Structures are given as structure tokens and as C-alpha cells.
Amino acid sequence: MSASKNRDISLLLHNEKQSLRRFLALYIFLVLVLISLLSIFYYQSQEKLMFSNQRTVLSGYATEFVKKLKILHHYFPARYKYPRDDRFKSAIYDIERVLIFSTLDNNSTNLDKVIYRAGDKIHFVKYLDDYYLGAMYLILEIDEDRSWYRDTILHILALGTIMLIVLGIFGLFFVNLFLKPMKNSIELLDNFIKDTTHELNTPISAILANIEMMDQSVMSEKNIKKLSRINIAAKTVSHLYQDLTYLVLGHQRVSKDEMIDLKALILNRVDYFYILAKSKKILFDLDLEEASLFIDPVKIARMVDNLISNAIKYNKRNGQIKIVLRDNYFVISDTGIGIKSEKINSVFDRYSRFTSSVGGFGIGLNIVKSIADEYGLKITVSSKLGEGTTFRVDFPKDNRDEKSN
């Protein structure tokens, strides 16, 4: 599978997540805006309905009160007591809008409006055709009945919740419809990878087995070099096959943890990669002490293989790979091209590569990190551009309980 195919897979997976996030963010935003606008319109309509109802009631009160003012006006000054009513309070203003008399609790008046809210009160203004007692404006005041507000808020919450659920169901439908073509494409690619890795196993194994059985002592120097190139190519493809198999089928595999002799494992994997390192004239510098780890042998092999393969791939010609093993950690460092400081934090991301000039799928370090997280191992990376990169894996001396925790 070519590097361009790798980029296509990476882009499809990345685009699916990005498209899903953007669609959901936009959909949620639009739903919230729609519900907010409808809530505002509903609230305003209920407020207008309340004012309309209060205006009808207060208009009747005003008509009754004007009759009392008219009687008081005709019998003034024999009768001088300002009329009052338990249902409301009132005030009268003259033509110059100067207060004549008031029983209002809230004196913040606005004679240019017919009905309005003044704090927790409702004011109703009536223009008088006849100037009884010199008054031109009559203001009636009542307490605002807030029951309409509570009912409106409850209705908004209930209807808003129902609408949110309904629109959420539609949203899930649209998301599935929107992403279906992309999911189908990814499923096809996933099946293609599974089929490809399955088909690669037999020929790779056959090539490597036959190379091992060949008697190089009867070969010419020219043919030995050709066989070496074939061996390098076969091992490169084999390593890629193992990564793809782990990536696609690793989650289905049941771990079979056991105590692993790390020194023996590292020596074995160095021997496996020796011919690849030799092709770039890279030397191994081994400083290994006895150490063991309770882990699945396949997974620790994948971890060590990918770290060594990475050190070879990004190393300089005539470079060096130093491997240090102690009882609670091991370190693999190279003298390669290094990593830019801004990219160090993303080296373990899937499909992330240090540079586009080196091929590969960019899945090796992601596999390393996933295995480390699974077993509670601490992996750190340090690098200097142009000088090299160091990966350190720390583990407890007895990690049998780490995975279960």
C-alpha cells in the first residue's frame, strides 16, 4: 500500500471526526438559536397578552373612578375627600403634567404611555376629556400578577425540552445520513487493509523462511548483496504487516501476560533488525542488565520493534542506536534527524510522522503508546533537532497488578 493511500486513510478518518464535530456544533448552535428565538417570541406574546388583559380590567376601573371624580368635582369643596378603591391606587395630573394628588406606591410615572410596568406595579394612564378637579391625566396602579410569568417559564421549559428531544432525534438521523458515504468508504478501506494484511502473511513468511535456508557460502558476493536487499525488503514489509495486523485485530486478541526476559527479548529484536540497520551502516550500542516484565509477549515485542524501527528509519547514515536496560526502565536513543520541539507532544498521535521525507504509515508510535497506557508504563521522549531522539520506558519492578488497576 503506497504512502498516498496512507494519507487518504488518515484524511478520511480525520475528516470524519472533523465533519462530525462541525456538523454537531453547527446543528446544536442552530437548535439553541431557534429555541431561544421561539422562547423570546412566546414570552413577548404572553407579556403582551397580560398587558392587554390588564388594560381591559383597568379601563373598567378608570371609567368607574372618573365618575367618582366627577361627583367630587361637582360637590367640591363641600366634599373634599379624594376617592379611594381597594382594588387599585391612583393619581391625577393637570394639563402641565404637575401632580395634583397621588396614592401611588411607585411614583415613577410615564404619561406618554397607556400601560406599562413600574417596578412590580402596573400603571394605566387615562386621558380625561373633562378637567374634573383640574385633572387631565388619571393614573391607576395595581400589583402585577406574576403568575403569568411563572406559567410562561414552565411552558418554555416544557416545550423547549420536547423540541430539543425531537430535534435531537432528527439531528442523529441527519448525522447518520450525512456521514454514511464517508463511513462506507472507511469500511471499504478497513476491509481492504484486513484482506491485504491477511494475504501478505503467507508470502512474507515464505520469503523470510527461504532466505534463512539459503546457503550463502556458495553464492557470489554479488548475489549475497542481492539476497541481503531482498531480506531487508522482506523484513520491512513483515514489520509493516505486524503493525497493521495489531492495529486492525489487536483489540480482538486476548492478552496472555507472562514474565518476559527483557534482555533476551531486546537481543533477539536487535538481531532481527541488524540487517536493516546495516543497510544504513548504523551500529548498535547495547548496555543491558537483567530485567523482567509481566506483559503479553506479542505486545512488548511490538513496542520494542517499533522503537528500534523508528530509530533506524529516522537515523542518519553511519549513525548509532544506543539501548540501555535496567531493572525498571529501558532507553532507546538514536543519532538521527531529531524532532521539532513543537511536534514532540504529537509524536504518539496516529498517522503522525516526524517528516514527510521518510515513508511509513505513522502508526508505530501510536501502538507503542497504546500498549504503554494499557500496562501502566510511563513513556517519555526527548529530542534535539539534528542531534537525535531518545525514548525512555519506565516500569515498576513488579507490574503484575498494574494492568488490573
N, C-alpha and C positions, 0 to 999 in steps of 0.2 A: 504494500500500500504506500503511495507516494506521500511526500510532505504536504503537497497541496490538498490531498484527501484528508490528511490530519487537520489541516487548517479549516477545511469545510466542516468536519465533525465538531471541532471546537467552536466555530462560529455558530453552527446550528444550536448547540447546547446553550451557548451564551445568549444567543438571540431569543431562544425560547424563554429563558428566565427573564431577560430584559423586557421582552414583549409582554409577558405575563404581569410583571411589576408595573409597567407603564399603563397597560390596559386597566388593571385593577385600581391603580392610583387615580387615573382619569375617570373611571366609572364611579368610584366611591366619591370623588370630588363633585361630579355632576349630580349624583344622587343626593348628596348632602345639600348642594346648592338648591336643587329642585324642592326638597323637603323644607328647607329654610324659607324659600320664597313663598311656597304654599302656606306655611305656618304664619308668615308675616301677613299675607293677604287675608287668611282666615281670622287672625287676631284683629286686624283693622276692620274687617267686616262686622265682627262681633262687637267691637267698640262702637262703631257707627250705629249698629242696631240698638245698643244700650243707650246711646245719646238720643236716638230717635224716640225710644220708649219713654225716656225721662222727659224729653221735650213735650211729648203729648200730655204726660201727667202734670208737669209744671205749668204748661199753658192753661190747663183747667184751674190749677191753684191760682194762677195770676188773674184769671177772669174773676174768680171769687174775691181776691184781695182788692182788685180795682174797685169793686162795688163797695167794699168797706171803706176805702179811701174816699170815694165819692160821698158816702154818708158823713164821714168825719169832716170833709171839706164843707158840706152844707151846714153842719151844726157847729163848726168852729167859730168862736173859741168856747162856746158853751160846753162842747165836748172836745177835749184836747188829748185824750189818751190814745197813743199810737196803737193801731190794731196788731194783734199777735196771733199766731197759729201754731199749735203743737207739731204740725206736720212739716213746717219749714220755718226759716228765718228770712228776714227781708231788709231791704234798704231802698231809700229813694234819693234821687239826684235831680238837681234843677237843670235848666237848659244850658247852663255854663259848666255842667258836669261837676258841680260842687255838692258835696254830701249834705243832705238835709237831715236825715235821721237813719240810723242803722242798728240792727240787732245781729248782724253777721258775725260769725266766728272768724272767718277769713276775709280780711278787708282788701285782698289783692284782687281788684275788680278790673274788668275789661269791657267797657261799654260798647265796643265795636263788634263784639261777638254776640250771638244769640244764646248759645250754650257752650260751656267749656268747663274744664276741670281746674279747680283751685285747691291744690294740695289733696286732701282726702274728701273735699267737698265738690258738689256740682252747683255751678251758678247758671241761672237762667235770666236773661235780660229781656224786658218787655218795654217797647217804646209806647208812651202814653199819648193818645191823641188830645186829651183834655188835661190841662195842667192842674190836677187836683192837688191842693196844698202847695202849688208852685212846682210840683214834681213833673219831670219829663221822662225819667228813666226809673223803672222798677226792677230791682234785682231780688230773685228768690234763691235761697240756698238750702240744699239738703245734703245729708250724708251720702256718699257714694256707696252703693251696694256692691261689694267686691265679689259676690257670689258668681257673677258673670265671668270674672277674671279666672277664678278657680276652675269653673266648668270649662272655660276655653282652653286653659293649660292642660287639663286632663284629656280633653278631646284631641288636642295637638299631639300629646304624648302617645295616646292610644292609636290614633290614625297614622302618626309618623312611624310607630313601631310596625304596624301592619304593612305600611307602604315599603318600609325598609326590608322587611322579610320578603315581600312579593318581588321587589326589585332585585333583592339579593339572589332569589331563585332564577330570575331572568338573567342576572349577571353571570351566574355559574353556567347557564346554558350558552350564553354568548361567548364566554371564555373557552368552553369546550369546542364550540363551533369555530372560533377564531384560531385556536391552536391545533385543531385537528390535522390540517395539512402538514404542519411542522412536526407534530408527533408521529404522523405516518412516515415522514421522511427519516426521522431519527430512528424509528423502529426498524425501517428497512436497513439503515446503516448498521444498527446494532446487530441485526441478524446476519448482515454481511460480514461483520467482524467475527461473530461466533463461527460462522461457516468457514471463514478464511483461516482462523486460528486452528480449527479442527483439521482442516486439510493440510496445514503446514506441519503438523506434528510428525506424521509418518515420513515424509521426505527428509526433514531436518534430522530426525533420529537416524535414518538410514545413511545420510551423508556423513554424519559425525562418527557413526559406528564403523563405516568403511574406511574413513581416514585413519582411525586408530589401528585398524588391522593391516594397513599398508606397510610394507617393509621398505623403509626409506634408504636402507643401506645399499640396495641395488639400483637406486634411482640416481639419475644425473643431478648435478647441482641446479640446473635449470628447472627440472621437473619438481625438485624439492621446493623451490621457491613458488612454483605454480600451486603445488599442493598446500603450501602454507597460506597462500592467498585464499584458496578455497576454504581452508579451515577457519580463517578469520571471518570470512563472509558467512559461513555456516553458523559460527558461534554468535555473530552479531544478530542474525535472524533468529537464532534459538533464544537469545536473551529477550528480544522483542516479543517473540511468541510467548514466553513465560510471563512477561509483564501483561500482555493482552489477555492471556488466559486468567491471570489473577484478577485483573480489573473486571472482566466480564463475569467470571464464575466464582471469584473468591468469596463473595457473600453467601454462596450456596454451600461452601465447603465447611464441614465441621472441624474445628481446631482439635489437633491431637498433641497437646502440650507434653513435653518431656524435658529432662535435663540435657542441655546441649553443651558440648565441649567447644567453647568459642574459639580456642586456639586452633584446634583441629579443623573447625569449620572455615576459619579465615585462611589457613594454609591451603585448604582444598580449593577455595574460591580464587585465591591468588594464582594457584596453579592453572585453574580453568581460564583465567583472563591473561595468563602470561603471554600467550601468542599475540593477543590483541595489543597488549602494552608494548611488546617487542616490535610490532609493526610501526610504532611511533618512537621507538628507541627510548621508551620510558622504563626506568628502573624502580623496583620495589625496595623500600627500606622498612624492614619488619622489626618491631620491638615488642615481642609478645610474651606475656606471662600467662600462667594458668588461670582460667576463669570459666565459669559456667553460668547458664541462664535457663530458667524454666520457661520454655516457649515452644510454639509449633515449629518444627524444623524447616518446613517449607517457607514459613513467613520470615524467619530470621535469615534464611538463605536469600530471599527476595530483597530484604533490607540491605544486607552486606553486598549482594551483587549490584544493586542499583547505585550504592555509594561508590563502589570501585569502578563500575562502568562510567559513572559521572566523572570521576577523577581522571579516567583515561580520555573520555570524549572531550573534556574542556581543558586538557593539559597541553602544554607546549611540547613540541618535538624535542627529544633529548631531556625531557623533564623527569620528575621524580614523584613517586607516591609513597608517603610515609604512613604506616599503620602502627598505632600503639594500642596495646591491650593490657588493661589492668583488671583487678578483681571486681571493680564496679563501674567501669566505663571502657569504651574504645574510641579511638580517634582515627579518622581517615583524612589526610590532607594532601593537597597537590600543589604543584608549582605552575599552575595554569593561568588562564586569562583573567581569573577573578570575576567578581560580580559587582556591578554598580551599587553604591550604598542604598539608593532609593528602590532597588529591586530585591534586596536581601529579604525583606518581610514577605515577599510574594513567591519565593522560590519553591514553596511547597504547594502552591496552587496548581490544580490540574491544568495541563496544556501550557504551563508556563515554562519558557526556555530562557537561558541566560543571553543567548544571541541567536539571531536568525541565520547566521553563517554556519551553524552546526545543526545537522539534521536530528530527527527524532520526534517522538510524539509528545514529549514533555509530561509524561505520566509517572516516571520513575520515582522522583522525589515525593510526589503526592502519595504513592504507595508506601514509601518509607515512613512518611508522617502518619498515615492511617494505621500502620502496624504499631508504631511507637505509641500512639494515643490508645490503641486497643489494650496494650500491655502496661500502660503507665510509665513508659520510658520517656526520659527527657532528652530531646534532641535540640542542639544549638548549632548555629552556623556563624562563622566569621570569615570575612574575605577582604582582600585588598585588590583593587583593580590593577591588573598587570603583574601581580605577585602570586596569587593563588587563593585557594579556598580550603577551609577546614570545617569538617562536620564532626561533632562530638555527641556520642550517645551515652547517657548516664543511666545506670540501672542499679537497683538495690542488690545486695549480695544474695538475699533470699527473696525472690519475687513471686513465690508460689501463690500468694494471696492477692497480688496486685490486680490481676485481671478480674477476679471475682469482686473486688472492691470497686 
